[in-house]
Amino acid sequence: ASPHAPLRIEAFRLPTFRVRVRMDRYAYRGGETATGNVNVRYVHGKPAADAQVEVVLETGEADPPTCVVATDPQGIARFELPLPQVRKVLHPTIRASAMDASGETYTDSSGVTVQATPFQVDARVLPSPAAHESVVELAASVRRWDGTPLAGAAVIVEGEAKAVLTDEQGLARVPFRAPREGRPQSVTAT
């Protein structure tokens, strides 16, 4: 056995940037837009203005949602990434990378949770605008996450005792009394 071992010598580079991802929220529903900031600073603390930052939603897809944003004078870049519609909970990573003048890339990431979106509810009041405390009708359309109509969903207007089921086209008309002074009311479908 020889007391000698091969030695490899490489140039040492001091890090130039620090990259930090900060999400506005860490939980979203499928189809929403994930938003946040990327803070890019030089290691000595000064903001890295006009740095190009690539932000990627890592879902395992071949062509993931990506955006390229530039930092402002404070070293902050605001981003928005569309989230996919999902059938079950997804835990993707949002990765942000900034490259310094020497070509070295610095990265940070943050996990997010994307909740399944079982269906969407679109609703409008007829007639519109409605007179306060008059009897009006809510026209609701309920669709699955893939856009197909959902028959048999129970549509309920807040404060009303009766639910109306959607038909084969995912449509329901729910009579209710318009609230006083335009107070908003929620609509629920189950």
Salt bridges, closest charged atoms under 4 A:
GLU10 OE2 - ARG8 NH2 2.31
ASP24 OD2 - ARG78 NH2 2.35
GLU32 OE1 - ARG25 NH2 2.83
GLU58 OE2 - ARG95 NE 2.45
GLU104 OE1 - ARG13 NH1 2.55
GLU133 OE2 - ARG180 NE 2.50
GLU137 OE1 - ARG173 NH1 2.97
